[in-house]
């Protein structure tokens, strides 16, 4: 249910009953128009004219109205559909035309049943005159919100729109969802109206949350997470990212060798392969971000903290193979996806620098920061990604880095509270659980119907909630979550 809510309602912060009780709010802003935006509005008007003409003809002939799917197939190759360019905006234009005509049909049949129910015979929707423009709609997949600025697709040629009130305060508060953006035509062709459809989050649902999830990006462990409220640690395997890089590099090298020998299509195939690998990697980063946010929602966590250093891939020294793998994994896309999904889910997102978090012995309360030459660190890295503390425990190195993130953001009081709640079983409780996003598909029972070949692949994707259930991170349906009690620490603002 959590994953469905993230996909359709962009991360509600409470139950469905609470979210449905909060009506969306429409806020209008004005933005200087571009030639591309005006052409898209005119193309939308022409497309709606075509759909309305077909509906009026079917209504006049007393035949069945064409379906939305039939209009989609027809306008894939129609001049108005190709002029609009974007398939999703074509679908929205068809939906708007159908909704307007269905309203007319409902009123018309009520008038036929009882002429006194309406002042007169309802008229069918009219047409847009030549040069008139219609509304263009964009959902959350078509725009991005970064640092209180709305950015629409680059193909529109529009400037970024500041999401600020007149007094300078952010327009979107924690938990608010920007559901839709509508480009409404303005009387002057120099401007367009931008309608922001915002669904305000219930403030009580946000205030009931507590706890933080610390995320440390990596390579073999693509994302290691530490939940300081439930004292759980887990990591997402990075084997899929490495496989995408290795397969893309192997095929790209083969195609480049073919192009060097005079192959006609070598360069074109190599370019298409590079774009395919980039799409697969971006899809993987979004799936990992969805899994992390789903876990935070299920466990009732209030914020997500991610570590990131400036220019951390410019002067890295992990060896030849390590440098190639680390530098080509787009961790910035993972962080951007986390920021976007946290904002839609009403979870506070904090990005902080992570210097000296992995090599510091936090269990021994070693001071973080630069040390003089010749300084001997209390802890040491052990083989296979371990960290040996000076108090005699061996932790996973990335879990130790997550503790460092919490120490940077929460302060020494946070570390004292964490060690107190861990007690004597520190090493046992901080053993991370493995979460795998892909694996062998379940075997069908005898007599079951055939499935799609992609679902039978040994590399088939596992649903987010199923992956969390398999790793034991979220309870199964019908079971309750037993949360440990602890004293809430003051959470200062990250530097």
C-alpha positions, -999 to +999 in steps of 0.1 A: +000+000+000+029+023+008+044+018-026+011+024-044+006+056-024+040+069-034+034+061-070-001+076-073-005+102-046+032+110-042+038+099-007+009+107+016+020+113+052-011+097+068-038+072+061-059+075+030-089+088+049-068+118+062-053+126+028-087+124+010-102+148+036-077+175+026-088+192-006-061+203-030-053+240-032-046+259-064-021+287-064-016+308-095+016+324-106+026+342-138+056+334-159+070+349-191+059+327-220+082+311-245+076+302-281+076+265-273+050+269-245+027+289-268+030+263-295+022+235-271-010+253-259-021+258-295-014+222-304-034+211-273-063+232-285-062+216-320-060+181-305-090+188-283-109+201-314-102+168-332-114+147-302-145+169-297-154+167-335-153+129-333-174+128-301-200+152-316-202+131-347-208+100-327-234+117-306-252+131-336-253+096-353-264+080-320-235+056-321-212+045-293-186+071-283-150+062-291-130+051-261-100+069-246-077+040-258-090+044-293-082+081-293-047+074-279-039+050-308-054+074-334-034+104-323-001+087-321+003+094-358-022+123-362-008+158-371-022+173-339-007+146-317+027+148-334+026+186-331+021+184-294+051+161-292+047+147-256+027+115-253+016+122-217+003+157-226-016+141-255-033+118-230-042+146-207-057+166-236-078+136-246-090+132-210-100+168-207-120+166-239-137+134-229-145+148-194-161+179-209-182+159-233-193+134-207-206+163-186-226+175-216-240+140-222-251+136-185-269+170-187-284+161-221-299+127-210-313+144-178-330+170-201-344+142-224-359+124-194-374+157-180-374+189-200-382+209-169-349+198-152-329+222-173-336+258-186-331+246-221-315+219-242-278+215-233-253+223-260-223+202-268-188+216-262-176+240-287-143+243-306-113+264-300-109+291-327-078+293-348-049+307-327-066+301-294-048+281-267-058+255-243-046+243-209-015+220-207-011+197-177+020+182-161+022+157-133+050+151-108+070+130-133+073+159-157+087+186-133+113+188-106+114+210-074+149+219-062+157+245-036+122+260-037+124+264-075+100+247-100+117+235-132+095+223-161+108+203-190+137+220-209+119+216-242+094+243-231+122+269-227+107+284-195+126+299-166+126+283-132+096+295-111+104+304-074+081+286-050+080+314-025+054+335-008+055+373-010+071+374+024+099+351+012+088+320+031+087+287+012+054+279-006+056+242+001+060+232+037+071+198+051+047+171+039+030+192+012+026+176-022+028+195-055+003+173-073+000+190-107+012+220-127-011+235-153-001+260-179-032+282-185-034+306-214-031+343-205-048+371-224-014+385-234+009+362-254+039+375-234+028+357-203+013+324-192-005+315-160+011+286-140-015+270-117+001+249-089-021+222-075-009+216-039-022+191-014-015+203+021-004+176+046-022+173+079+002+188+104-007+163+131+005+134+110+039+149+105+044+158+141+037+123+153+068+110+136+102+107+152+136+090+145+161+093+117+173+071+090+210+076+081+221+066+046+257+061+035+262+056-003+287+030-015+297+006-042+294-031-031+267-018-007+249+007-028+232+023+002+238+014+039+211+026+063+209+029+101+176+034+118+183+051+152+147+047+164+143+009+159+181+002+161+181-016+128+207-015+100+204-028+065+221-023+031+210-025-005+233-047-027+253-029-053+258-059-076+231-048-100+248-014-105+281-031-111+265-055-135+250-027-155+283-009-158+303-040-167+278-052-193+276-018-208+314-014-210+318-049-225+293-043-253+305-008-259+341-020-263+329-046-288+309-021-308+338+004-308+361-024-322+335-030-350+334+007-358+372+008-360+371-020-387+346+000-408+313-012-395+285+010-407+264+010-376+290+007-348+289+043-336+251+045-337+247+012-317+273+023-292+254+056-286+221+037-282+238+013-258+252+041-236+217+057-234+202+023-225+227+018-197+221+053-184+183+046-183+188+013-165+211+030-139+186+058-133+158+033-129+179+014-103+186+046-083+149+055-082+140+019-071+166+022-042+152+056-032+117+042-032+127+013-010+144+036+015+115+060+017+090+031+020+109+018+049+110+053+066+072+056+061+064+021+074+086+027+105+073+062+112+106+080+108+107+118+106+138+125+086+164+109+062+201+120+064+224+113+035+262+119+035+279+135+006+312+153+001+319+181-024+340+168-053+342+134-036+349+117-070+376+140-082+405+129-060+395+094-050+422+067-047+405+033-045+427+015-072+420+013-109+389-009-107+376+007-076+379+042-091+361+031-122+332+015-104+328+043-078+331+072-102+306+057-128+279+049-103+256+080-102+252+085-065+240+121-072+210+106-090+203+085-059+205+115-036+183+136-059+157+108-061+158+105-023+153+143-019+123+143-043+106+112-028+111+124+007+095+157-001+065+140-017+062+117+013+065+145+039+098+133+053+125+158+062+156+154+040+190+165+053+223+163+033+255+167+052+292+162+045+306+128+056+344+134+060+361+113+087+329+093+094+342+058+083+377+058+099+367+072+133+361+048+162+327+061+173+321+032+198+352+044+216+340+081+213+371+091+193+370+127+182+362+133+145+381+156+123+416+160+108+445+146+128+482+156+129+508+136+109+516+103+124+484+100+144+473+064+150+436+059+146+419+039+174+400+017+149+412-001+118+396-015+086+395-053+085+391-074+053+357-077+035+344-043+045+347-046+083+358-021+109+376-033+141+369-010+170+394-005+198+368-019+223+370-053+207+340-053+184+339-056+146+313-036+127+304-032+091+324-002+079+295+015+063+274+011+095+302+028+114+300+056+087+262+059+094+270+063+131+294+091+121+266+108+101+244+107+131+272+121+152+278+150+128+241+159+126+229+149+161+259+158+182+275+140+210+242+137+229+229+115+201+259+092+203+255+089+241+218+080+237+226+055+210+253+037+230+230+036+261+202+020+242+225-005+224+236-018+258+261-047+259+249-063+226+263-035+204+279-056+178+249-080+175+223-053+171+242-034+145+247-063+121+231-050+088+205-070+070+208-075+033+181-062+010+182-073-027+160-056-053+163-084-079+164-122-077+149-154-089+112-151-097+089-175-077+082-209-093+047-213-107+024-239-092+013-268-115-016-257-137-010-220-133-012-198-163+019-187-182+036-155-172+054-128-191+090-140-200+104-109-183+088-120-150+104-155-153+139-140-157+164-147-129+171-110-129+134-100-124+128-071-101+113-077-066+086-054-055+097-029-028+074-042+000+083-078-008+120-070-006+115-054+028+094-083+040+120-109+028+147-091+048+125-089+079+126-050+080+089-045+080+062-066+097+039-089+077+003-080+074-017-084+106+013-081+129+022-051+150+056-034+153+072-034+187+092-002+189+119+003+216+114+033+239+141+059+242+146+095+252+141+119+223+173+139+217+172+175+204+180+175+167+201+205+157+202+219+122+229+203+100+258+225+092 
